[in-house]
């Protein structure tokens, strides 16, 4: 009886140690109290990239003066069957591969690499010569296509829109329902495309508070975040597939054996 109890005790200890080890891998920012976050200081500003969609409005004291700079989409169908002007829907500007947009009256404007505020100042300087000297236009720029994708071991994989043009990796993951218990916190993959179309892969350890100091802590438009499954999920998946294949094999062999028995009897 004692010999039987010894392996049971060892198995129980092993299970407890494994549970403790797994628990340590779940918490974010485990060393937050011992890590300096001084290098994370600074306000993040997203920068415009090729293929971004921009919404740009120009406002002046006289609406008629700014109207040529605020093109609307003509998509209203009149009673005569013709398309009319819908002033409630502004035309969006697609940044081309060279980083340019074609702005009304002004012409080609290079905007790639600029922050929203820098782009507003640039458009304002381009528009000013076409206005009266006393006129001070108000220019507003927003990125209409700012979004990231979160996939893998999260509760609800999805494309996440970023309306504020500022979002951390953790906020994006939270929008997808956070990591499941099977998601690897220490090896989150971030795939990013730069302004030249070059893809880059970066690994983030969410267990380590130093991730806050990372240059990849804030997401960039079109980032792809993938959470890998941990070993437990991988093993369970392998067991499930093997079991399915085994039952399929047994079922086929049983059917063949039954068919042979019937043939022999007949």
N, C-alpha and C positions, 0 to 999 in steps of 0.2 A: 504493500500500500504506500509506504514511504517513497519507494522508487518511482511510483506513478505520480506522486505529488510534486517531486522535484522538477520534472519538465514543465508541469503546469505552472509552477511558480515562476520559472524562467520566462515562459511565454507571457505571463501577466506583466512581468517587469518590462519586457521588450515592448509590449503594447503601450504601456504607460510612457516609456521613454520616447516612443514614436509619436505619441499624442502631444507630448510637451514640445518636441521638435517642430511638429506641424503648427502648433499654436504660435511659436516664435516667428514663423514665416508669414503669418496672416496680418499682423499689425503694421501699419504704415509708420514711417518716421521713428523707428525704434530708438535711434540715438540722438533725437532732437535736442536733448538737454546738454549734449557735449559738442554740438556742431555750431560753428559760427556762421550766421546768415548775413554777415556784413556785405559780402560780395553780391548778394541778391538785390541790393538797394538800387532803385531806379525805376522809372515808370516806362512800361512797355508801349511801343508804338508800332503797329503793323505797317508794313511797307507794300506799296502797290506792285503787283507782278503782272507779266503778260498773261492774257486770258482772263483777267479780272473784269468784272462788270461794275462800272461806276455810275452812280446817279449824281448828276451835277446840276445845281440850281443857282441862278443869278438873280438877285433881288435888288431893285433900284427904287428910288422914291416915286418914279413914274413907271408903272407896270408896262406901258407901251415901249419904253426905252429898253427894258430887259427882255421883252418878248422874243426877239430874234435869237437870244442865247438859250432859250428854254424851249427846245423843240418837243412837241407832244406827238404821241402815236395816234395816227388817224385810223381808228377802228370802230367808229360809231356808224351803224347802218341807218340811213334816213328812210323816210316813207317812200321816197322815189327810188329806193334800191341802191343809192349811191353812198359811198363812205364819206363821213364827215369828220371833223376834228374833235378829238376827245381831249380836252385840256386837263383832265384829271389824271392822265397817265403820261409821265415824262419819258422821253427817249433815254435809254441807257447806252453807255459808251463802252464798247469792248476794247480792251487794251490789246493791241496786236503783238506779234512776236518780237517786234523791235522796241516795244514798250511805249508806243505812241497811240494817241486818240485823235480823231478828226473833229475838232470843236467848231461849232457854227461861227461864221464870220472870221474867226481867228485863224482857222486852218489846223495844221498838224502841231500837236503839243506832246512833248516827251514827258511822261509821267511815271514810268517804271522806276522803282527805287525810292520814290518819295513817300513820306507819311501823308496822312490825310490833311493835316494842317499845312504842310509844305505844298501840297497840290492845290489847296484853296488859295494860298498866297500867289502861286504861279498863275493860276487861271485869272485871278483878280488883276494881276499886272498885265496880262494879255488883253483883258477886256477894257481896262481903263482908257486906253487911247481912243476908243470908239465912243466914249461918253463925254459929257460936259466936264470941264475941269472941276466944278464944284460937286460933282456926283461921286459918292463913295459907295460902290457896290458891295453887297454882302454875298459871298460865294460859299456854298455848302457842298461838300463832297462826302459821299458814303460808298462803302464797298458792298454791293448788293449780292455778291456771290461768295461771301466768306463762309466756308463750311469745312468740317473735318469728318473723317469716318472712323468709327470705333467698332472693332470686330474681335472675334475670339471668345475667350471665357469671360464674358460680361453678361449681365442679366438680359439686356435688350440691345443687341448689336444694331447700330443705326448710323445714319448721316446726321451730324449735329450742326445746325446753323449757329453762327457766332455773330449775333446782332451787335455786340459791343465792340467788336474788332479786337478783343482781348480775352483770352481764355487759357487757363493752364491745362496741362495734361490731366490732372486730377479732376478738374471741373468737367472736362470732356468725358472722362470715364464715368463720373457721377451722373451725367446726362444719359448715359447708356445703362443706368441702373447699378453701377459699381461692379467690381469683379465678383465672380462667383467664388465659392470656397475652393474651387479647383483651379482658379487662375494663379499663375506665377507672378507674385508681386516683385520679385527680384530680377526679372528679365523681360520687361515690357518693350516691345519693338515699335519704333517710330520710323516710318518711311517718309522722307521729305523730298520735294522737288524744288531745286533752286531756280533763279530767274533765267538760267541758261538751259533749263530742261534736264539737268543732271540729277539723278536720283541718289539719295544718301540714306543709309540705314544707321540708326542709333539705338543703343540699348539703355533703358532706364531702370534703376533699382528703387522701387517705391518704399522698400523697407528702410532705405538709407536716407536720412534727412538732407544729405548733401544734394539730393535731386533738386531741391529748391534753388540751389546755386547754379544749376545746369543751364547752359544757353538754350536748351531744348525744353525747358520747363513750360514755357508758353508756346502754344501751338501756332502754326502758320497756316494760311489758307491752303486747303487741299491735302493736309497731313493725313496719313493713314496710321492708325494706332491698332496694333494687334497684341492681344494678351494670350500668351501660350498656356496650354493646359499643364498642370503639374504631373508628377509621376503617378500619383494615385489615379487621376483621371485616365492617363494613358494606359495604365495596367487594367483598369476596369473595362476600358474600350477594347483592349486586346482580348480579355477574357470573354467579353460579350460576343465578339466576332468569332472566336474559336468555338464557343459553345454553340452558336448558331450553325457554323459549318459542320460541327460534330453531329448535331441532331439531324441536319439535312442528309449527311452521309448515312447515318443509321436508318433514317426513313427510307432512303433509296434502296439500301441493302435489304431491308425488311420486305419492301415491295417486290424486289427481284426474287428473294427467297420464296415468298408466297406464290409468285407466278410459277417458279420452277416446281414447287410442290404440287400445284394444281395440274401442271403438264404431265408430271410423272404419274400421278394418280389416274389421270385419264388415259 
